[in-house]
Amino acid sequence: SSDVCSSDLNSHYGVADAIVSLDQMADELPNAEWVSVVVSWFGNSLDAGSCVLKPAVEYLSGNRTSPNEWSVAGFNRSSAHVITQIDGRAIYGGTPDDGSIVRYVTELRARGYKIMFYPFILMDVENKPWRGRITGSTTNVASFFTKTNGYNAFINHYANLLAGKVDGFCIGSELVGLTKVKDGSNNFPAVNALVSLAASVKAVVGSTTKVTYAADWSEYHHTEGGWYNLDPLWVSSSIDFIGIDAYFPLTDEPQTGYDKQKIID
């Protein structure tokens, strides 16, 4: 868990779960060079006009965190979003404390890994829908980025927190419901907003940190009607490479009875 101190040590090794998992990864994946650090904030609506994004906690009181009290981007436990509970259990884990993120990437760097920071939206609404369903009018899509508790504040916070500490920075992923919205002049307000956001992030993290956006596999090349909507983002001088979130098969073999050697070949 990310914000409950007692849940950060669940093994007999006497060290934090994060350290145990890194030790296990080193043993099982000795050739791994990059690690993605995923950190989530939470949206409260699929309507871009009303949706706000906040870091979240799993509880308001009753436990203590150390070595510092939980804090993210100026939010404390009382001002953060509180994860919905069902039958007394939070339906998501909360957002990691800023201090813990810095300590974690410092540990990764000490172990010799390259680090991709990957901020992630989760939707704390009924049925936990995919963030790719967030959409709205052109005006509301544009304000989704710039409003108080909007998307830009989320991403820029981590750019400033991790400047000089990571090798790659993803400005978002799978926002297909936003990036496909276009106005009467065939402009895509969310794409324009991502271009501007990439520039602000690049200015903070610097030329040695690779910046990208992880497009959904259905989004990276075009949207409905054949519009190549992300082209302005991909050609931006602030984007270093095209990112695609996809789960392509390792082999064309039938999904039952995989032959390991055919996968290797």
C-alpha positions as CSV (number, residue, x, y, z in Angstrom):
1,S,0.0,0.0,0.0
2,S,1.2,3.5,-0.7
3,D,-0.1,5.6,2.2
4,V,-0.6,3.1,5.1
5,C,2.6,2.7,7.1
6,S,1.7,-0.6,8.6
7,S,1.0,-2.1,5.2
8,D,4.4,-1.2,3.8
9,L,6.1,-4.1,5.5
10,N,4.3,-7.4,4.9
11,S,7.1,-9.9,4.8
12,H,9.5,-11.6,7.2
13,Y,12.5,-9.9,5.7
14,G,12.2,-6.8,8.0
15,V,12.4,-4.3,5.1
16,A,9.7,-2.4,3.1
17,D,7.7,-4.2,0.5
18,A,9.2,-2.0,-2.2
19,I,12.7,-3.2,-1.3
20,V,11.6,-6.9,-1.3
21,S,10.0,-6.5,-4.7
22,L,13.1,-4.8,-6.1
23,D,15.3,-7.6,-4.8
24,Q,12.9,-10.2,-6.3
25,M,13.0,-8.4,-9.6
26,A,16.8,-8.4,-9.7
27,D,16.8,-12.1,-9.1
28,E,14.1,-13.0,-11.6
29,L,14.8,-10.3,-14.3
30,P,18.5,-9.8,-14.2
31,N,18.7,-8.2,-17.6
32,A,16.1,-5.5,-16.9
33,E,17.4,-2.0,-17.5
34,W,14.3,0.2,-17.2
35,V,11.7,0.5,-14.4
36,S,8.4,2.3,-14.8
37,V,7.3,4.1,-11.7
38,V,3.5,4.4,-11.8
39,V,1.8,6.9,-9.6
40,S,-2.0,7.6,-9.6
41,W,-4.2,10.5,-9.0
42,F,-8.0,10.0,-9.1
43,G,-10.8,11.5,-11.2
44,N,-14.3,11.9,-9.9
45,S,-16.2,12.1,-13.2
46,L,-16.1,11.0,-16.9
47,D,-17.4,14.5,-17.8
48,A,-14.4,16.6,-18.6
49,G,-16.2,19.7,-17.4
50,S,-16.8,18.5,-13.9
51,C,-13.9,16.1,-13.5
52,V,-11.2,17.1,-11.0
53,L,-8.0,15.2,-10.2
54,K,-6.6,14.8,-6.8
55,P,-4.1,12.6,-5.0
56,A,-6.0,10.2,-2.7
57,V,-5.7,8.5,0.7
58,E,-7.4,5.4,2.0
59,Y,-8.3,6.7,5.4
60,L,-8.6,10.0,7.2
61,S,-7.5,9.1,10.7
62,G,-6.6,6.3,13.0
63,N,-3.1,5.5,11.8
64,R,0.3,7.2,11.7
65,T,2.7,7.4,8.9
66,S,6.5,7.8,9.1
67,P,9.1,9.1,8.5
68,N,6.7,11.9,7.5
69,E,3.1,12.7,7.4
70,W,1.4,12.0,4.1
71,S,1.6,15.0,1.7
72,V,1.3,15.2,-2.1
73,A,1.5,18.5,-4.0
74,G,0.4,20.6,-1.1
75,F,-2.5,18.2,-0.3
76,N,-2.6,16.7,3.2
77,R,-4.8,13.9,4.5
78,S,-7.7,16.2,5.2
79,S,-7.7,17.9,1.8
80,A,-7.0,14.9,-0.4
81,H,-9.5,12.7,-2.1
82,V,-10.6,9.8,0.1
83,I,-11.0,6.5,-1.8
84,T,-14.5,5.1,-1.9
85,Q,-15.0,2.2,0.5
86,I,-17.2,-0.9,0.0
87,D,-17.9,-3.0,3.1
88,G,-15.2,-1.1,4.9
89,R,-12.5,-1.6,2.4
90,A,-11.0,1.0,0.0
91,I,-11.6,0.1,-3.6
92,Y,-8.1,1.4,-4.6
93,G,-4.8,2.0,-2.9
94,G,-4.0,5.6,-2.4
95,T,-1.4,7.9,-3.9
96,P,2.2,7.5,-2.6
97,D,3.5,10.3,-0.5
98,D,5.9,12.7,-2.4
99,G,8.8,11.9,0.0
100,S,8.3,8.2,-0.6
101,I,8.5,8.7,-4.4
102,V,11.8,10.6,-4.2
103,R,13.2,7.9,-1.9
104,Y,12.0,5.1,-4.3
105,V,13.6,6.7,-7.4
106,T,16.8,7.3,-5.4
107,E,16.9,3.6,-4.6
108,L,16.3,2.6,-8.2
109,R,19.1,4.9,-9.3
110,A,21.4,3.4,-6.7
111,R,20.7,0.0,-8.2
112,G,21.6,1.1,-11.6
113,Y,18.2,1.2,-13.3
114,K,17.0,3.8,-15.8
115,I,13.6,5.2,-14.6
116,M,10.5,6.1,-16.6
117,F,8.0,8.1,-14.5
118,Y,4.5,7.2,-15.5
119,P,1.6,9.3,-13.9
120,F,-1.7,7.5,-14.2
121,I,-5.4,8.5,-13.8
122,L,-7.7,6.1,-12.0
123,M,-11.4,6.8,-11.9
124,D,-13.0,6.6,-8.4
125,V,-16.6,6.4,-9.7
126,E,-19.0,3.5,-10.0
127,N,-17.7,0.5,-11.8
128,K,-14.1,2.0,-12.0
129,P,-14.2,2.9,-15.7
130,W,-11.2,3.4,-17.9
131,R,-9.7,7.0,-18.0
132,G,-10.0,6.8,-21.8
133,R,-13.8,7.3,-21.3
134,I,-13.3,10.9,-20.0
135,T,-14.7,13.2,-22.7
136,G,-16.8,16.4,-23.1
137,S,-17.3,19.5,-25.2
138,T,-14.4,21.3,-26.8
139,T,-14.5,24.0,-24.2
140,N,-14.6,21.5,-21.3
141,V,-11.9,19.3,-22.8
142,A,-9.6,22.4,-22.9
143,S,-10.4,23.4,-19.4
144,F,-9.8,19.8,-18.1
145,F,-6.1,20.6,-18.5
146,T,-6.0,24.1,-17.1
147,K,-8.6,24.3,-14.3
148,T,-7.7,24.2,-10.6
149,N,-7.2,20.5,-9.8
150,G,-6.9,19.9,-13.5
151,Y,-4.6,17.7,-15.5
152,N,-1.7,20.2,-15.9
153,A,-1.3,20.6,-12.2
154,F,-1.1,16.9,-11.8
155,I,1.6,16.4,-14.4
156,N,3.6,19.6,-13.7
157,H,3.8,18.7,-10.0
158,Y,5.7,15.5,-10.7
159,A,7.9,17.2,-13.4
160,N,9.1,19.6,-10.7
161,L,9.4,16.9,-8.0
162,L,11.5,14.6,-10.1
163,A,13.5,16.9,-12.3
164,G,17.0,15.5,-12.6
165,K,16.0,12.2,-10.9
166,V,14.5,10.2,-13.8
167,D,15.5,9.3,-17.3
168,G,12.1,9.3,-18.9
169,F,8.8,11.1,-18.2
170,C,5.4,10.2,-19.6
171,I,3.0,13.1,-19.7
172,G,0.0,10.8,-19.8
173,S,-1.6,7.7,-21.3
174,E,-4.7,6.5,-23.1
175,L,-6.7,9.8,-23.0
176,V,-8.4,8.8,-26.2
177,G,-11.8,10.1,-25.1
178,L,-10.3,13.6,-24.9
179,T,-7.8,13.6,-27.8
180,K,-10.4,12.6,-30.4
181,V,-12.7,15.6,-29.6
182,K,-12.4,18.3,-32.4
183,D,-13.9,21.6,-33.0
184,G,-15.6,23.0,-36.1
185,S,-12.2,24.0,-37.5
186,N,-10.8,20.5,-37.1
187,N,-8.6,21.4,-34.2
188,F,-8.2,18.9,-31.3
189,P,-8.1,20.9,-28.0
190,A,-6.7,18.1,-25.9
191,V,-3.9,17.5,-28.4
192,N,-3.0,21.2,-28.3
193,A,-3.1,21.0,-24.5
194,L,-0.7,18.0,-24.6
195,V,1.7,19.8,-26.9
196,S,1.8,22.8,-24.5
197,L,2.1,20.4,-21.5
198,A,5.0,18.5,-23.1
199,A,6.8,21.8,-23.6
200,S,6.4,22.9,-20.0
201,V,7.5,19.4,-18.7
202,K,10.5,19.4,-21.0
203,A,11.5,22.8,-19.8
204,V,11.6,21.5,-16.3
205,V,13.1,18.0,-16.7
206,G,15.7,19.1,-19.3
207,S,17.1,17.7,-22.5
208,T,18.6,14.6,-20.9
209,T,15.2,13.2,-19.8
210,K,13.1,11.6,-22.6
211,V,9.5,12.9,-22.7
212,T,6.6,11.1,-24.3
213,Y,2.9,10.4,-24.2
214,A,1.7,6.8,-24.1
215,A,-1.2,6.7,-26.6
216,D,-3.7,3.9,-26.6
217,W,-3.1,1.5,-29.4
218,S,-6.3,2.8,-31.1
219,E,-5.3,6.4,-30.7
220,Y,-1.6,6.8,-31.6
221,H,-2.1,6.8,-35.4
222,H,-5.5,8.3,-36.0
223,T,-9.0,8.7,-34.6
224,E,-12.5,8.3,-36.1
225,G,-12.8,9.6,-39.6
226,G,-9.1,9.0,-40.4
227,W,-7.9,12.2,-38.7
228,Y,-4.3,11.9,-37.7
229,N,-5.1,13.8,-34.5
230,L,-1.8,13.2,-32.6
231,D,0.5,14.3,-35.4
232,P,1.1,17.8,-33.8
233,L,2.1,16.0,-30.6
234,W,4.4,13.5,-32.2
235,V,6.2,16.2,-34.2
236,S,6.6,18.4,-31.2
237,S,10.2,19.2,-30.4
238,S,9.4,18.4,-26.7
239,I,8.4,14.8,-27.5
240,D,11.4,12.5,-27.8
241,F,9.7,9.3,-29.1
242,I,6.2,7.9,-29.9
243,G,4.7,6.0,-27.0
244,I,2.0,3.3,-27.4
245,D,0.2,1.4,-24.7
246,A,-0.7,-2.0,-26.2
247,Y,-0.7,-5.7,-25.4
248,F,0.5,-7.3,-28.6
249,P,0.9,-11.1,-28.7
250,L,4.3,-12.6,-28.4
251,T,3.5,-15.2,-31.0
252,D,0.8,-16.1,-33.6
253,E,0.4,-19.5,-32.0
254,P,-3.0,-20.4,-30.5
255,Q,-3.5,-19.1,-27.0
256,T,-3.8,-22.6,-25.6
257,G,-0.7,-24.7,-25.2
258,Y,2.0,-22.1,-25.8
259,D,5.3,-23.5,-27.0
260,K,8.0,-21.7,-25.1
261,Q,10.6,-22.3,-27.7
262,K,8.4,-20.8,-30.5
263,I,8.0,-17.7,-28.3
264,I,11.7,-17.4,-27.9
265,D,12.3,-17.9,-31.6
